[in-house]
Amino acid sequence: MIIKILGSGCKNCTKLEAHVREALQDLGKTAEIEKITDFAEIAQFNVMKTPALVVDEKLVSFGKVNEVSEIKTFLE
């Protein structure tokens, strides 16, 4: 599983990454986590508001910091 966190590296991006790591730990899963800060690459996902979350090349959320419970549903 490859998870991408799209954003500038701001506080919300960091918080989203922490929530993703917690969700993975709770589910007993492992994944490669990539932080994408290049806006040209972010634009390829048609994201206009960050942070955004991509799981296995599928955009699952953008414009907010998802709660751990919500991220778990994306990962199951």
Buried (B, 14 or more C-beta within 10 A) or exposed (E): EEBBBBBEBEEBBBEBBEBBBBBBEEEEEEBEBEBBBEEEEBEEBEBEEBBBBBBEEEBBBBEBBBEBEBBBEBBE
